[in-house]
Amino acid sequence: MSMIEIKENKNQVVGYISNTDRLNALVAPEVKADLTKVLSVNGANMVLNLSNIKFIDSTGIGTLISALKTARQNNGTFQLCAIQDDVMGLITLMKLDKVFDIYKTEEDCK
């Protein structure tokens, strides 16, 4: 079963992590596999909407970094949007807000 729901939107793919409000060691392998599948396509532009994610652990962070790396290797983009405050706090603490392109809403993503 896929953990990422995909919505095609203009020239980008928008993904939502479904059936959970956590991005942790339990779900990370499936999420990573789904993201890798989308981002392995040359030139893929993806936005991951994290609006329903209330908790993220180090494995979840690793999954996001891996997705960004895969996108860059394939001349694509990987952006994050709609991040809840607690999750954003961790991302900022780890200085990953300087690594990822982060937007408030899907509409803000280019």
N, C-alpha and C positions, 0 to 999 in steps of 0.2 A: 504494500500500500504506500502510495506517495505521501510524503509529509508536506510537500509544497503544492499549494494551489496556484496555478498559473493563469494570468489574464494577459492577453496580448493587448497592447496599448500603443497606438501610433508606431513609432520606431523602436519601442522598447517592450520588454517583458516585465510584468509586475508579478511578484511572488508573495504569497502569504503562507506563513507556517500554520498548518491547520491541526485541529484536534488536540491542541495543548496550549498552555500559557507559559511554558517553560522551554528554554533552549539550553538543555543540559546534557550530561553524559548519556542519559537514556535515549534521547531522540537525535542527538548530534550526528551519529553515523548515517542515519536515513536522510536527514536534512542535507548533510554534506554530499551524499550520493546524488540527490535530486538537483542541488545547486551545480554540481560538477557537470551533470548531464546537460543542463541549459547553457552553462558558461563555456563548455568545451567547443561550442560552435563558434567558428571564427567571426569576430565582429559582433558578438551578442552583447546587447545592452540590457542590463537587468536592474530593477529596483526591487529591494526586499522591504516590504511593509511589515514593520515589527509592532504594529499598534496593539496586538493581542498578547504580546510577550511581556510577562511581569517579572520574570526571573531569568538570568543568564549566568552560567558558570564559566570556568576557564575553558572547558571543552567547547562550549557554545561560542566563546570568543575565538577560539582556534578555528572553528568551522567557518566563521565569517572571514577571518584572515585568509584561510585557504581558498575561499570563493573569490576574494579579491585578487589573489595571486593567479588563479586559474583564468579569470577574466582578462587580466593584463597579459598573460602569456598568449592569449588568443585574440589580441587586439580589440578587446571589448571593454565594457565598463560595468562596475558593480557599485550601486549606491544604496544607502539605507534611508528609510523615512519613517515618520510617525513613531518615534521611539519614546516609550514611557519614561518618566523621570528617574525611577530607580535604576533602570537599565542604562539610561544615558549617563547617570552618575558614575557608574562603573566604567563605561567607555571613556568618559572624560578623565577619570582617575588614572586609567591606563594610558592616557594620552592618545588614544585611538581616534579621537575626534579630529586629530591632525592627519590621520592616515586615510580614513574613509570620507567620502562625500556624503554628508548627512543633511537631510531636508526635513522640514516640519510636516509637509504633506506630499502625497504622490504628485499633485499638480505642480509643485515647486521643482521637481526633478526634470532635468532637461533631456 
